[in-house]
Amino acid sequence: MMTFTTETRIAVANPRAVVDLLCEHIAEHGATVSFAGDDVHVAFGPSRGRLSTGGGYLAVQAEAPDLNALQEIKLSLASHIVEFASAETVPEIVWTGDGADVDTPADFRVLTVRNVEALTPHMRRITFQGEDLARFDTLEALHVRLFIPPPGLAEPVWPTLGRDGLLKLPVGDERPAVRKYTIRKIDVTAGTLQIDFVLHDDAGPGSAFAAHAKAGDRVGMAGPGGRGLRPAEWYAFLADETALPAVGRMLESLPVHARGVAVLEVESAAEEQLLTAPPGIEIRWLHRNGARAGTTTLLQDTFAAMAWPSEDVRLYLWAAMEHSSFKAVRAAARHHPRLHKDDCLIVSYWRLGIAEEQHAREKAAARPSD
């Protein structure tokens, strides 16, 4: 089998500390990490990387079975090195070897709006048409990034890859807004996928796009990313409406014998949706009834009072919500006698009063101490 290789040598203030943080983070997200003397070996499926430190430098070598996979491991390693390096200076990264002259992101697709449907007063489903969507048809990684061009731009300008392996966005008036969403449904054969958008009164770029989208509009998409569903014998889902598309997709994928409960917080009964789930999954709706989203304790109160199965079965908790509820549920789950670290995925999808970009920066800054 042909192997594609690349390498770089990066000057950083404390290379060993950067490697330790990087390895801790990627191990939490499914990568395999091993040690051989002073070298660290990482594996992302069939792709491999080796990190060596010394003299104020971090040497990185990577190999993969094809150029797309090589591009992905370069992006993962480079982005985390930049994230965990000293905040005072951004390290210079220049990859050499295979694929060094490729500037089109392997995981990027252009989508065209095909249909727009109102599901509830505050939820809109958009069907997109695209090509080569097979990589996105997975429940192991639920999230994609949408690149939403500025309103009124006659011809969108899409991101490219730099020599550092990182994504380069257009600047100025051509710069797209980048937002994370979940693919609700996908049909690779038909080349279509659906994404549900929450419509907010104080609309950000994603909500504003969904409110005015029409057939023929285009967005960019990259991914997938994040963690998804894990096998279990009893499931608990806790989510507000921002995570409702992810829960809906996972419920539809569960085996017919699955048991558990899905607790979903929305504004009112008008925001409830008809969801498909196995008969052993109870779907329970919580209504804010006029309270502002992100100000209630409905989800953490439900978790505190939740009745878990009495028999010794494998549990899985998937929870996504506003930041304050996320912190409360995460703290309670850490003290739950039957929920182990691998049995939970608890995520902050948004933070009241904070733009998504700032929330993402805050989460990245807090990650090593979580």
N, C-alpha and C positions, 0 to 999 in steps of 0.2 A: 504494500500500500504506500502511495506517495505521501510524504510528510512535508508540510510547509513550515518554515521556521523564520523567526525574527528575533532581534535583540536590541537592547538599549543600555546605556550607562548614564545614571542620573546622579547629580550632585545634590545631596540633602544633608541637613545639619546633623541629624541623628538617625542614620539609616536603619539601625536595628530596632529602634522604637517604632519607626514607620512600618517595618515588616511585621512586628508583633501585633500592632493594631490591625493591619490589613488581614493577617491570617485569622485573628479572632473573629473579625467581621465576616469574612467569606466562609469560614467554617460554620457560622450560624446560619448561613444561607445555602448550605448544601454542598460546598466544595470540600474536597479531601485535602488535608494538609499533613505532610510528613517531614521529617528532619533527617539530614545526612551530614553530620559534622556541622560546619558553619552554614551549609546551604539549606534552604527551605524549598520543598517541592509542593506545588499545588496542582490539583486536577479538577477541571470543570468538564465532567463527562470524558470524551475522548481527547480533549485538549489538555496540554500540560504546560506548566511554567516552573522555572527555577529562579530563585532569588538569592543573591550572594551579597554580603556587605563587607565593607572595609575601606579605611582611608577616607571617610566622608562621602563614599559613593555607594550606590545601590545598583548592582548589575542584574539585569533581568533578561532571561531567555524564554521564549515561548515557542511551542509547536502545536500544530493542529492538522487534521486530515484534509482540510480544504481551506481556501482563502477566506470564505465567510466566517468559519469557525475561528480562524486565526485573527481576523478583525475583531471578533467578539472578545477573545481573551485579552487582546491588546487594550481594548476599550475598558474592560473590567479592571485590569491591573493598573493602567495609567490613571483612571479616574479615582481609584482608591488611594494610590500613591499621592496624588495631588491633594485629596481630602485629608489624609493623615499626616502630611508633611507640615513643617512649620508654617504658621499663618503669615509670617513676615514676608516670605518670598514664595512665588509659584515656581516649582522646579521645572527646568527645561528638559523636555523629553523629545528625543528624536529616534524613531525606530528605523533600523536598517534591515535589509533582507527581503524576503518575499512579501509582496503586497505593499511595499513602502510608497509606491506611486499611485495607489488606488485612493480616490477621494470621494467615492459614493458609499454611504453607509449601507452595510449588508442588511440591516434590520429595518430599513426605511422603506415605506410604501406611500404612494399618493392615492388617496381615497376621494371618490366623487359621490356627492349626495344623490341618492336615488329616490328616497321617499322620506317624508316626515309625518309622524303620527303622535297625537296627544294621548298619552296613557291615562293621566290624571290631570287635575288642574295645574300641578307643579312638576310633572314628569313628562318629558318628551323623548320619544324613541326615533332615532334617525337610522335609516338603512343606507349603508355605503356600498359602493362597488369598488373593487380593487383587484389586483393581480398578484399571483404567487403568495397566497395567504396561509399556506400549510403550516408555517412555523408558529402561527398565532392560535392554532387549533389545539390548545392544551389547557388542562386544569391545574398544572403544576405551577404556572405563572399566569396570574389573572390580569395583570395591569399592562396597559399600553400608554405611551405618551402621545398626545395629539399636538400637532403643530398648527395653530390656528392663525392664518394670515390676517394682517390688519384689515379692518373694513375699508372697502373702496379701492384696494390694491388691484390693479388690472391684471397683473400676472404674478402669482406667488413666487417667492424666492425661497428655495428649500435649503436645509442644512447640508454641509459637506464634512469630510473628515480632514483633520490636519495631520502633519507628520508626526504629531504626538499621539495619534490614535484616538483623539478626543473629538467630539462633535463640535463643529463650528457653526454658529447661528448667524444669519444675516444681521446687519446692524442698522441702526437708525429707523427710518420709517418702514423699512422692509422686514424688520424683525418680527417673527411670529410669536404669539403667546404659547407657552408650553404648559399643558395641563394633563394630569393623570386621570384615566378613566378605565373602566372594565368592559371588555367585550361581553355583551349580554347573550348574543347568539352569533354563530358563524357557520357558513356553508361554503367550504373550500371549493367544492365542485362548481357551484354557481358563482363563486367569486364575490360573495356578499357577506357583510357582517353588520350587526346592529349594536348601537351604543345608546344607553339611556342617560339623559341629562336632567339634572334637577334645575328647575327654573327658580332663580332667586330674585327677590325684590331689588336688592343691591347687586345687580348682575355683574359678575366678572366676565372675562373673555369667553369661557366655555358656555356659560349660561346665556350670554348675549348672542353667541353664535347660534345656539340651539333655538333661541326664540325667533330668529330671523332667517334660519336656514331654508334654502329652496333647492330644488333639483338642479344639479350642475355645479353647485358650490364645491370647492375642494379644500381638503385638509391633508396634512402629512401625518403619518403614524410610524412609531418606532417601538420596538419591544420584541416579545413580552418580557415582563419582569415581576418581581415580588414572589411571594410564596402563596400557594393555593391550598387545595384540599388534601388531607391526609386520611388514610384508611382507619376506620374505627368501628366499634360496635354500637356506640351511642354518641350522638352529636348534639352540641349546643351552639346555636348561632345567635349572636347579639349584634344588632346593627341599627343605625338610623338610616334615613332615606338615601344618604350619600353612598352607602354600602349595599343598598337593596339590590342593585343589578348583580353584584357579585354573589350575594346570597341566593338570588333567584336562579342564577346559572348553576351554582353548586347543588342546590336542592334537586334540580332536574337531572343531575348526573348521578345521584346516589343510587345504590342498588335497592331493589324493591323491598328487601328485608331490613333496611336501615331503620334505626329508631332514634328518637331524640326530640328536640324542640328548637324552633326558630322564633325568636322574640324580636319584633321589628317596630321601631319607633317612627311615627309619622305625625304630621300636623293634625289630621282628623280622619274620620272614616272615609271621606272623599278621596284620600290619598292611598287607600288600600288597593292592592292589585291581586288579581287571581294568579296564584303561584302553583306550579306543579311540583308535588313532592310525594315520596312513598307514604303509604297509609300510616306507618309507624312514626311519622314526624308530625308533631303538633305545631301549627302555625298560630302564633299569638301576636296580636297587634296592640301597641300602646299609642295613645293619642295625647298630644300636648295640649290640645283644646285651647289654642290661643297663646300659649306660652312661646316665647322666642326659642327657636332651635338653638341648642347648646346651653340652655339655662336650666334644664330639668335634671332630676336624678333618677328618671324612670328606669334606665338600663342598669345602673349599678344597684338600685334597690331590687330589681328583678333578679340579678345575679346573686345577691345576698340571700334571697329567699328561695332560690331555685331548689327543687327536689331532684336529687340525682338518683340514678338506679341503685338499688340496694345490692344487687349481685356484682361480683367482681368481673367487670367488663372493661374493655379499653375505651377510654373517653377521648373526645376531641372537642376543644373549644375554639371557635372562630369568632372573633369580635372586632368590629370596626366602627368608629364613632368619633364624636367631637373629643378634643384633647382632655378636658377635665373628666369626662366619663371614662375615657381610656385609662387615665391614671388610676382612678378608683377601682375599675375592674381588674386592671393588671395587678395592683397591690393585693386585692382580695384573692386573685387566682394564685399568686405566689405562696399564699398560706393555705391553699386548699390541699387537704391531705391526699387526694387521689389524682390531682392534676400535676403532672410533671412537665418540665420545660418543653419536651418534644410533643406534648399533648395540647399545646396552646399556640394560637397565633392571635395576638391582641395588638391592634394597630390604631394609631391616631390618624384619621383621614383628613381632619381639618381642625382649626382652632378659632374660636369665636373672636372676632375683631382683628384677625391677623390674615394678611394676604397669603396665598398658597406658597409663593416663593420664600417669604420669610419663615413660614411654618416649616418648609423643607430644610432651610438652613438651620433652624433651631433643632430639628430632629437629628440632623447630621452632627451638629456640635455636641449633642447629648449622648450620641450612640455609644461611644466607648465606655461610659460609666453606667449605662442602662443595666 
